Amino acid sequence: MGKNDILEQALHLKANDRFELVEELLKSLDKPDENINKIWEEEANKRVNSYKNGKLETVNEKDFFDYEY
């Protein structure tokens, strides 16, 4: 069965069933990339360590939003 056949059948489903089908299809595309997760974990740890060692300047929320870029 080809893509067009599947689409034709899916379009005959009730709206709720079509919604669930779309959700499942989207979930199947959203696979975590372990390499990217590892890179972000390392970056987060660097930032926390920099903060703890006083090497990272912080800005409070009010100053951040009041700053003119």
SULCOR-V820010 format. One record per residue. N is the residue number from 1. PHI is phi in radians with two decimals (* if undefined). D_CENTER is the distance of its C-alpha to the mean C-alpha in whole Angstrom. Layout:
n->N phi->PHI d_center->D_CENTER
n->N phi->PHI d_center->D_CENTER
//
This chain:
n->1 phi->* d_center->32
n->2 phi->-1.57 d_center->30
n->3 phi->-0.98 d_center->27
n->4 phi->-1.14 d_center->29
n->5 phi->-1.14 d_center->31
n->6 phi->-1.12 d_center->28
n->7 phi->-1.07 d_center->27
n->8 phi->-1.03 d_center->30
n->9 phi->-1.18 d_center->30
n->10 phi->-1.09 d_center->27
n->11 phi->-1.18 d_center->28
n->12 phi->-1.57 d_center->31
n->13 phi->-1.28 d_center->29
n->14 phi->-1.14 d_center->29
n->15 phi->-0.96 d_center->26
n->16 phi->-1.12 d_center->25
n->17 phi->-1.19 d_center->25
n->18 phi->-1.11 d_center->23
n->19 phi->-1.05 d_center->20
n->20 phi->-1.11 d_center->20
n->21 phi->-1.11 d_center->20
n->22 phi->-1.08 d_center->17
n->23 phi->-1.01 d_center->15
n->24 phi->-1.14 d_center->16
n->25 phi->-1.11 d_center->16
n->26 phi->-1.13 d_center->12
n->27 phi->-1.05 d_center->12
n->28 phi->-1.17 d_center->14
n->29 phi->-1.57 d_center->12
n->30 phi->-1.70 d_center->8
n->31 phi->-1.64 d_center->10
n->32 phi->-1.15 d_center->9
n->33 phi->-1.79 d_center->11
n->34 phi->-1.05 d_center->13
n->35 phi->-1.14 d_center->15
n->36 phi->-1.16 d_center->12
n->37 phi->-1.04 d_center->11
n->38 phi->-1.15 d_center->15
n->39 phi->-1.05 d_center->15
n->40 phi->-1.16 d_center->12
n->41 phi->-1.10 d_center->15
n->42 phi->-1.10 d_center->18
n->43 phi->-1.12 d_center->17
n->44 phi->-1.08 d_center->16
n->45 phi->-1.11 d_center->19
n->46 phi->-1.05 d_center->21
n->47 phi->-1.15 d_center->20
n->48 phi->-1.11 d_center->22
n->49 phi->-1.11 d_center->25
n->50 phi->-1.08 d_center->25
n->51 phi->-1.11 d_center->25
n->52 phi->-1.10 d_center->27
n->53 phi->-1.56 d_center->30
n->54 phi->1.29 d_center->30
n->55 phi->-1.68 d_center->29
n->56 phi->-2.13 d_center->26
n->57 phi->-1.43 d_center->27
n->58 phi->-1.92 d_center->25
n->59 phi->-2.30 d_center->25
n->60 phi->-1.32 d_center->25
n->61 phi->-1.03 d_center->24
n->62 phi->-1.07 d_center->27
n->63 phi->-1.12 d_center->28
n->64 phi->-1.09 d_center->24
n->65 phi->-1.40 d_center->24
n->66 phi->-1.50 d_center->28
n->67 phi->-1.21 d_center->28
n->68 phi->-1.70 d_center->29
n->69 phi->-1.49 d_center->27
//
